[in-house]
């Protein structure tokens, strides 16, 4: 699935988190988060769910479209 990298970065920044902070909170590797934020790859639904849970949003909010 294609993640909206700008939205992901904005949500992370609102919490004043670095990529490492989001990685720790979500259990998603920092390299994966970096790739998603820079629109260099898609993500499995489970990855999107983990990121959304850590950021306190619905998974659909992270999906491009």
Secondary structure, 3 states (H helix, E strand, C coil): CCECHHHHHHHHHHCCCCHHHHHHHHCCCHHHHHHHHCCCCCCCHHHHHHHHHHHCCCHHHHECC
